[in-house]
Amino acid sequence: MWQVVLYISPYSVALILLSLLIIGVVALRGERNGRVTPRGARFVLAAIVFLVLAATLMPQQAIGSSDYTVWWIPGQGVLFDYSAMEGLERSMYVRQQIANLLMFVPLGIAFRFAYPKYGSWAPAIAGLLFSLSIEVMQWVMAAGRVVDIDDVIVNSAGAALGALICVLASRLPQAGRRGQRRRTVPAHRRP
């Protein structure tokens, strides 16, 4: 995860968010035309879940070798450690939170298309439950990762952002329909 965090800048965040918005719009347009199937979206969702699990559960130490550190107070990492951090460490902390947010945006978008009958905000709830399960697995593994409620909050916000992208994209007018007037045939020319 840290290798990804090193490359996050305001430009890359803007580019990623713009890309996600475009993906959401294209997927919604495809759904309206019958091109996006829930089965295909479930395959994409499974691939995203696999990648998120690989990024979040990769042991940093031998399994069972570290203590069971849990930060259940929101902002505990920021409040207690942020003031003692140097400039580069603060930058890394912020980048890690941005990476956590962006990691769950595609999950929210894919969930929306994989399970369309559950409504627009179901991806946010699924993201919350998935993030909680990741933190529980990190605690059980005790492999050098800190269980942090901030991760749950930021990951859930990412899934909610993915759902919001889908909601906003669904409200965009369909391409080609804007500005077109309905043509009527005069009564004297009708067959």
Backbone as CSV, one residue per row, in Angstrom:
resi,resn,N_x,N_y,N_z,CA_x,CA_y,CA_z,C_x,C_y,C_z
1,MET,0.822,-1.189,0.000,0.000,0.000,0.000,0.860,1.244,0.000
2,TRP,2.006,1.205,0.683,2.852,2.399,0.769,3.429,2.773,-0.588
3,GLN,3.651,1.792,-1.461,4.173,2.111,-2.779,3.160,2.951,-3.557
4,VAL,1.885,2.649,-3.399,0.835,3.430,-4.049,0.760,4.821,-3.437
5,VAL,0.880,4.909,-2.131,0.759,6.179,-1.431,1.828,7.168,-1.878
6,LEU,3.007,6.686,-2.210,4.092,7.574,-2.611,3.780,8.349,-3.887
7,TYR,2.918,7.819,-4.738,2.626,8.452,-6.014,1.363,9.307,-5.988
8,ILE,0.759,9.490,-4.848,-0.467,10.284,-4.770,-0.103,11.755,-4.636
9,SER,-0.630,12.541,-5.542,-0.464,13.988,-5.514,-1.832,14.599,-5.807
10,PRO,-1.993,15.891,-5.626,-3.295,16.502,-5.968,-3.691,16.253,-7.424
11,TYR,-2.712,16.219,-8.321,-3.010,15.968,-9.730,-3.475,14.542,-9.962
12,SER,-2.805,13.587,-9.319,-3.212,12.199,-9.510,-4.582,11.943,-8.884
13,VAL,-4.885,12.592,-7.755,-6.215,12.453,-7.141,-7.283,13.009,-8.069
14,ALA,-7.026,14.186,-8.632,-7.991,14.784,-9.561,-8.180,13.897,-10.789
15,LEU,-7.087,13.345,-11.301,-7.164,12.469,-12.463,-7.937,11.190,-12.141
16,ILE,-7.689,10.619,-10.985,-8.399,9.396,-10.584,-9.884,9.674,-10.404
17,LEU,-10.225,10.774,-9.733,-11.643,11.099,-9.527,-12.340,11.387,-10.853
18,LEU,-11.673,12.086,-11.752,-12.249,12.344,-13.069,-12.445,11.031,-13.825
19,SER,-11.465,10.136,-13.743,-11.580,8.831,-14.400,-12.749,8.034,-13.828
20,LEU,-12.900,8.067,-12.508,-14.001,7.341,-11.885,-15.354,7.922,-12.292
21,LEU,-15.435,9.249,-12.411,-16.676,9.884,-12.854,-16.997,9.460,-14.281
22,ILE,-15.989,9.442,-15.134,-16.206,9.025,-16.519,-16.638,7.567,-16.579
23,ILE,-16.001,6.702,-15.786,-16.378,5.287,-15.749,-17.828,5.137,-15.295
24,GLY,-18.213,5.904,-14.260,-19.593,5.857,-13.781,-20.587,6.292,-14.835
25,VAL,-20.276,7.377,-15.553,-21.169,7.867,-16.605,-21.276,6.858,-17.739
26,VAL,-20.136,6.327,-18.172,-20.136,5.351,-19.259,-20.905,4.097,-18.852
27,ALA,-20.706,3.640,-17.630,-21.408,2.439,-17.165,-22.911,2.681,-17.095
28,LEU,-23.312,3.861,-16.621,-24.750,4.158,-16.560,-25.349,4.262,-17.950
29,ARG,-24.643,4.851,-18.865,-25.129,4.937,-20.248,-25.241,3.528,-20.848
30,GLY,-24.265,2.687,-20.558,-24.326,1.311,-21.030,-25.476,0.550,-20.416
31,GLU,-25.763,0.831,-19.143,-26.874,0.166,-18.473,-28.197,0.555,-19.118
32,ARG,-28.322,1.819,-19.473,-29.554,2.281,-20.121,-29.744,1.624,-21.476
33,ASN,-28.643,1.298,-22.141,-28.715,0.662,-23.456,-28.679,-0.853,-23.367
34,GLY,-28.660,-1.407,-22.170,-28.673,-2.850,-21.977,-27.323,-3.517,-22.161
35,ARG,-26.215,-2.756,-22.108,-24.897,-3.330,-22.323,-24.228,-3.797,-21.038
36,VAL,-24.551,-3.204,-19.911,-23.948,-3.592,-18.638,-24.887,-4.587,-17.960
37,THR,-24.387,-5.783,-17.735,-25.212,-6.790,-17.086,-24.775,-6.936,-15.631
38,PRO,-25.702,-7.241,-14.746,-25.310,-7.471,-13.352,-24.277,-8.585,-13.213
39,ARG,-24.347,-9.591,-14.070,-23.380,-10.690,-14.000,-21.967,-10.196,-14.306
40,GLY,-21.820,-9.385,-15.325,-20.512,-8.816,-15.654,-20.026,-7.884,-14.561
41,ALA,-20.953,-7.117,-13.993,-20.589,-6.207,-12.909,-20.173,-6.981,-11.660
42,ARG,-20.779,-8.139,-11.426,-20.379,-8.959,-10.275,-18.964,-9.501,-10.457
43,PHE,-18.602,-9.825,-11.685,-17.234,-10.262,-11.966,-16.247,-9.137,-11.663
44,VAL,-16.560,-7.925,-12.115,-15.713,-6.761,-11.839,-15.652,-6.508,-10.332
45,LEU,-16.784,-6.616,-9.649,-16.833,-6.420,-8.200,-15.952,-7.451,-7.487
46,ALA,-16.001,-8.699,-7.928,-15.166,-9.739,-7.310,-13.681,-9.429,-7.507
47,ALA,-13.315,-8.930,-8.676,-11.918,-8.565,-8.924,-11.495,-7.409,-8.027
48,ILE,-12.368,-6.430,-7.835,-12.061,-5.288,-6.963,-11.910,-5.758,-5.521
49,VAL,-12.812,-6.623,-5.070,-12.726,-7.146,-3.704,-11.413,-7.887,-3.510
50,PHE,-11.020,-8.704,-4.493,-9.748,-9.425,-4.397,-8.581,-8.459,-4.273
51,LEU,-8.553,-7.411,-5.096,-7.458,-6.445,-5.052,-7.421,-5.693,-3.726
52,VAL,-8.586,-5.315,-3.207,-8.637,-4.614,-1.921,-8.143,-5.530,-0.802
53,LEU,-8.568,-6.782,-0.822,-8.099,-7.724,0.201,-6.587,-7.943,0.101
54,ALA,-6.071,-8.020,-1.105,-4.628,-8.187,-1.271,-3.873,-6.981,-0.732
55,ALA,-4.408,-5.781,-0.953,-3.730,-4.568,-0.496,-3.826,-4.369,1.009
56,THR,-4.914,-4.825,1.605,-5.137,-4.536,3.023,-4.749,-5.667,3.965
57,LEU,-4.658,-6.876,3.462,-4.367,-8.008,4.350,-2.976,-8.597,4.156
58,MET,-2.191,-8.011,3.278,-0.829,-8.500,3.083,-0.056,-8.319,4.391
59,PRO,0.439,-9.398,4.975,1.135,-9.276,6.265,2.402,-8.445,6.151
60,GLN,2.631,-7.595,7.141,3.865,-6.826,7.216,4.874,-7.506,8.133
61,GLN,4.411,-8.460,8.911,5.251,-9.279,9.789,4.693,-10.693,9.725
62,ALA,5.336,-11.609,10.432,4.803,-12.964,10.512,3.446,-12.933,11.215
63,ILE,2.523,-13.739,10.736,1.178,-13.764,11.313,1.267,-14.193,12.773
64,GLY,0.610,-13.424,13.631,0.598,-13.692,15.062,1.791,-13.134,15.816
65,SER,2.688,-12.424,15.146,3.907,-11.967,15.801,3.806,-10.563,16.405
66,SER,2.784,-9.812,16.071,2.704,-8.442,16.609,1.608,-8.347,17.659
67,ASP,1.576,-7.208,18.314,0.540,-7.009,19.333,-0.794,-6.706,18.645
68,TYR,-1.826,-6.679,19.418,-3.170,-6.447,18.896,-3.543,-4.987,19.101
69,THR,-2.906,-4.091,18.342,-3.156,-2.656,18.473,-4.474,-2.304,17.807
70,VAL,-5.333,-1.640,18.569,-6.638,-1.219,18.058,-6.837,0.249,18.406
71,TRP,-7.152,1.057,17.399,-7.483,2.462,17.602,-8.960,2.647,17.269
72,TRP,-9.814,2.580,18.296,-11.255,2.693,18.088,-11.781,4.094,18.335
73,ILE,-10.910,5.033,18.691,-11.328,6.424,18.862,-11.111,7.126,17.526
74,PRO,-12.185,7.651,16.912,-11.990,8.337,15.626,-10.974,9.470,15.752
75,GLY,-10.027,9.504,14.837,-8.999,10.524,14.838,-7.839,10.253,15.770
76,GLN,-7.787,9.076,16.381,-6.732,8.769,17.340,-5.354,8.868,16.698
77,GLY,-5.207,8.376,15.487,-3.923,8.477,14.811,-3.544,9.918,14.526
78,VAL,-4.520,10.744,14.226,-4.264,12.152,13.937,-4.012,12.915,15.232
79,LEU,-4.859,12.702,16.228,-4.779,13.495,17.454,-3.514,13.221,18.252
80,PHE,-3.115,11.963,18.341,-1.996,11.622,19.208,-0.667,11.550,18.472
81,ASP,-0.686,11.185,17.212,0.560,11.014,16.488,0.860,12.150,15.515
82,TYR,-0.164,12.876,15.069,0.023,13.866,14.019,0.943,15.006,14.455
83,SER,0.806,15.458,15.710,1.646,16.570,16.172,3.112,16.164,16.299
84,ALA,3.361,14.884,16.537,4.741,14.417,16.667,5.360,14.062,15.315
85,MET,4.554,14.094,14.256,5.044,13.716,12.938,5.818,14.867,12.298
86,GLU,6.793,14.498,11.518,7.535,15.454,10.697,6.705,15.763,9.447
87,GLY,7.139,16.713,8.681,6.407,17.126,7.482,6.163,16.005,6.502
88,LEU,7.193,15.193,6.234,7.050,14.094,5.290,6.097,13.025,5.833
89,GLU,6.169,12.761,7.138,5.271,11.773,7.740,3.818,12.249,7.672
90,ARG,3.594,13.534,7.897,2.234,14.082,7.788,1.718,13.924,6.368
91,SER,2.577,14.223,5.419,2.195,14.076,4.020,1.839,12.625,3.704
92,MET,2.621,11.684,4.209,2.343,10.267,4.000,1.023,9.853,4.649
93,TYR,0.740,10.390,5.841,-0.508,10.062,6.529,-1.704,10.533,5.700
94,VAL,-1.622,11.762,5.201,-2.711,12.303,4.382,-2.848,11.486,3.105
95,ARG,-1.741,11.134,2.488,-1.790,10.332,1.271,-2.381,8.954,1.529
96,GLN,-2.081,8.389,2.678,-2.651,7.080,3.008,-4.172,7.173,3.138
97,GLN,-4.653,8.242,3.761,-6.102,8.403,3.895,-6.759,8.597,2.525
98,ILE,-6.097,9.354,1.645,-6.629,9.540,0.294,-6.643,8.201,-0.442
99,ALA,-5.583,7.418,-0.299,-5.534,6.098,-0.939,-6.643,5.197,-0.407
100,ASN,-6.899,5.238,0.902,-7.995,4.447,1.480,-9.333,4.871,0.895
101,LEU,-9.526,6.167,0.725,-10.771,6.680,0.151,-10.920,6.209,-1.291
102,LEU,-9.882,6.413,-2.095,-9.965,6.075,-3.515,-10.035,4.577,-3.765
103,MET,-9.506,3.779,-2.849,-9.528,2.338,-3.013,-10.963,1.794,-2.992
104,PHE,-11.859,2.464,-2.274,-13.225,1.960,-2.145,-14.211,2.604,-3.118
105,VAL,-13.808,3.634,-3.862,-14.719,4.258,-4.829,-15.124,3.267,-5.923
106,PRO,-14.190,2.543,-6.549,-14.607,1.568,-7.563,-15.511,0.470,-6.988
107,LEU,-15.304,0.132,-5.725,-16.157,-0.859,-5.085,-17.600,-0.360,-5.041
108,GLY,-17.785,0.913,-4.687,-19.132,1.487,-4.645,-19.781,1.524,-6.014
109,ILE,-19.001,1.866,-7.039,-19.541,1.915,-8.395,-19.903,0.507,-8.874
110,ALA,-18.996,-0.447,-8.695,-19.246,-1.815,-9.160,-20.426,-2.445,-8.425
111,PHE,-20.541,-2.181,-7.122,-21.655,-2.746,-6.350,-22.991,-2.225,-6.884
112,ARG,-23.022,-0.962,-7.242,-24.255,-0.351,-7.752,-24.758,-1.085,-8.994
113,PHE,-23.819,-1.496,-9.875,-24.217,-2.185,-11.099,-24.398,-3.679,-10.896
114,ALA,-23.700,-4.246,-9.941,-23.827,-5.682,-9.682,-25.156,-6.018,-9.013
115,TYR,-25.632,-5.106,-8.177,-26.878,-5.331,-7.438,-27.767,-4.095,-7.551
116,PRO,-28.324,-3.836,-8.734,-29.094,-2.608,-8.940,-30.392,-2.539,-8.149
117,LYS,-30.948,-3.683,-7.754,-32.239,-3.665,-7.057,-32.128,-3.200,-5.601
118,TYR,-30.906,-3.108,-5.070,-30.755,-2.732,-3.670,-30.739,-1.229,-3.433
119,GLY,-30.816,-0.438,-4.440,-30.886,1.007,-4.253,-29.531,1.687,-4.366
120,SER,-29.596,3.004,-4.362,-28.411,3.812,-4.627,-27.422,3.843,-3.471
121,TRP,-27.888,3.706,-2.239,-26.976,3.848,-1.101,-26.541,2.519,-0.493
122,ALA,-26.975,1.415,-1.089,-26.522,0.107,-0.627,-25.006,-0.063,-0.759
123,PRO,-24.359,0.526,-1.787,-22.896,0.394,-1.851,-22.187,0.986,-0.641
124,ALA,-22.718,2.064,-0.082,-22.093,2.664,1.102,-22.197,1.718,2.296
125,ILE,-23.331,1.067,2.445,-23.515,0.116,3.548,-22.619,-1.107,3.335
126,ALA,-22.552,-1.587,2.089,-21.668,-2.720,1.782,-20.211,-2.352,2.032
127,GLY,-19.823,-1.125,1.675,-18.461,-0.666,1.926,-18.143,-0.616,3.408
128,LEU,-19.101,-0.163,4.213,-18.923,-0.129,5.666,-18.722,-1.532,6.223
129,LEU,-19.573,-2.465,5.820,-19.468,-3.840,6.324,-18.178,-4.512,5.844
130,PHE,-17.801,-4.274,4.596,-16.567,-4.845,4.058,-15.349,-4.278,4.784
131,SER,-15.352,-2.979,5.037,-14.240,-2.349,5.737,-14.133,-2.856,7.177
132,LEU,-15.264,-3.003,7.844,-15.249,-3.564,9.205,-14.688,-4.980,9.206
133,SER,-15.071,-5.769,8.211,-14.572,-7.149,8.159,-13.063,-7.172,7.893
134,ILE,-12.564,-6.238,7.095,-11.119,-6.159,6.861,-10.387,-5.841,8.157
135,GLU,-10.899,-4.884,8.924,-10.246,-4.509,10.180,-10.274,-5.672,11.177
136,VAL,-11.364,-6.431,11.206,-11.437,-7.599,12.096,-10.412,-8.642,11.666
137,MET,-10.286,-8.863,10.357,-9.301,-9.836,9.870,-7.874,-9.374,10.184
138,GLN,-7.618,-8.067,10.085,-6.290,-7.560,10.436,-6.004,-7.779,11.918
139,TRP,-7.010,-7.622,12.750,-6.834,-7.831,14.192,-6.559,-9.306,14.492
140,VAL,-7.316,-10.188,13.848,-7.144,-11.626,14.073,-5.770,-12.087,13.596
141,MET,-5.313,-11.566,12.462,-4.019,-11.977,11.914,-2.845,-11.483,12.756
142,ALA,-2.964,-10.313,13.368,-1.881,-9.709,14.157,-0.558,-9.783,13.408
143,ALA,-0.556,-9.226,12.198,0.611,-9.330,11.332,1.218,-7.963,11.034
144,GLY,1.273,-7.103,12.048,1.932,-5.817,11.885,1.046,-4.690,11.401
145,ARG,-0.247,-4.901,11.340,-1.174,-3.850,10.916,-1.957,-3.361,12.123
146,VAL,-2.239,-2.058,12.121,-3.010,-1.451,13.214,-4.473,-1.412,12.802
147,VAL,-5.348,-1.868,13.656,-6.779,-1.789,13.421,-7.208,-0.377,13.787
148,ASP,-7.781,0.343,12.828,-8.060,1.764,13.005,-9.464,2.085,12.522
149,ILE,-10.257,2.709,13.366,-11.618,3.106,12.997,-11.588,4.164,11.903
150,ASP,-10.508,4.939,11.823,-10.386,5.930,10.752,-10.387,5.254,9.380
151,ASP,-9.785,4.077,9.290,-9.800,3.335,8.028,-11.235,2.973,7.650
152,VAL,-12.012,2.543,8.623,-13.410,2.187,8.365,-14.184,3.416,7.883
153,ILE,-13.972,4.540,8.539,-14.684,5.768,8.173,-14.302,6.217,6.764
154,VAL,-13.011,6.245,6.479,-12.546,6.719,5.174,-12.930,5.732,4.069
155,ASN,-12.799,4.439,4.320,-13.201,3.447,3.319,-14.698,3.540,3.024
156,SER,-15.503,3.699,4.062,-16.947,3.836,3.875,-17.274,5.097,3.085
157,ALA,-16.533,6.156,3.358,-16.733,7.396,2.598,-16.385,7.177,1.127
158,GLY,-15.368,6.376,0.847,-15.018,6.058,-0.535,-16.115,5.292,-1.247
159,ALA,-16.702,4.298,-0.571,-17.808,3.548,-1.175,-19.019,4.459,-1.380
160,ALA,-19.267,5.353,-0.415,-20.363,6.309,-0.556,-20.104,7.266,-1.713
161,LEU,-18.849,7.665,-1.905,-18.499,8.522,-3.033,-18.751,7.793,-4.353
162,GLY,-18.448,6.512,-4.406,-18.753,5.716,-5.597,-20.248,5.679,-5.866
163,ALA,-21.044,5.497,-4.808,-22.505,5.512,-4.964,-22.983,6.887,-5.419
164,LEU,-22.385,7.942,-4.862,-22.761,9.305,-5.236,-22.424,9.583,-6.700
165,ILE,-21.287,9.092,-7.166,-20.928,9.245,-8.576,-21.996,8.612,-9.454
166,CYS,-22.481,7.429,-9.067,-23.530,6.760,-9.844,-24.833,7.557,-9.816
167,VAL,-25.191,8.090,-8.650,-26.429,8.876,-8.535,-26.332,10.130,-9.392
168,LEU,-25.207,10.838,-9.295,-25.042,12.062,-10.084,-24.987,11.768,-11.574
169,ALA,-24.305,10.697,-11.941,-24.212,10.339,-13.353,-25.572,9.928,-13.907
170,SER,-26.413,9.325,-13.097,-27.736,8.911,-13.579,-28.647,10.110,-13.821
171,ARG,-28.314,11.238,-13.241,-29.130,12.442,-13.427,-28.685,13.283,-14.609
172,LEU,-27.572,12.903,-15.230,-27.125,13.610,-16.424,-28.046,13.266,-17.580
173,PRO,-28.314,14.230,-18.456,-29.162,13.914,-19.608,-28.459,12.947,-20.537
174,GLN,-29.242,12.146,-21.226,-28.652,11.185,-22.142,-28.075,11.904,-23.345
175,ALA,-26.956,11.395,-23.833,-26.291,12.007,-24.975,-27.185,11.921,-26.206
176,GLY,-27.207,12.981,-26.984,-27.982,12.986,-28.212,-29.405,13.434,-28.036
177,ARG,-29.908,13.506,-26.843,-31.286,13.916,-26.623,-31.394,15.393,-26.282
178,ARG,-30.310,15.969,-25.832,-30.341,17.375,-25.482,-30.438,18.195,-26.769
179,GLY,-31.324,19.119,-26.805,-31.437,20.026,-27.929,-32.230,19.468,-29.098
180,GLN,-32.598,18.212,-29.057,-33.402,17.666,-30.136,-34.863,17.961,-29.869
181,ARG,-35.516,18.432,-30.903,-36.938,18.699,-30.771,-37.704,17.555,-31.410
182,ARG,-38.834,17.306,-30.867,-39.663,16.248,-31.408,-40.276,16.736,-32.715
183,ARG,-40.085,15.957,-33.723,-40.616,16.338,-35.027,-42.021,15.789,-35.170
184,THR,-42.883,16.659,-35.565,-44.262,16.233,-35.786,-44.579,16.385,-37.268
185,VAL,-45.368,15.507,-37.758,-45.791,15.549,-39.134,-47.104,16.310,-39.193
186,PRO,-47.181,17.308,-40.032,-48.451,18.055,-40.131,-49.602,17.118,-40.489
187,ALA,-50.787,17.478,-40.045,-51.964,16.625,-40.230,-52.263,16.380,-41.701
188,HIS,-52.031,17.362,-42.560,-52.348,17.172,-43.975,-51.346,16.248,-44.682
189,ARG,-50.219,15.916,-44.054,-49.222,15.011,-44.672,-49.233,13.617,-44.071
190,ARG,-50.057,13.379,-43.068,-50.134,12.052,-42.474,-50.839,11.102,-43.399
191,PRO,-50.384,9.836,-43.459,-51.052,8.853,-44.335,-52.418,8.450,-43.848
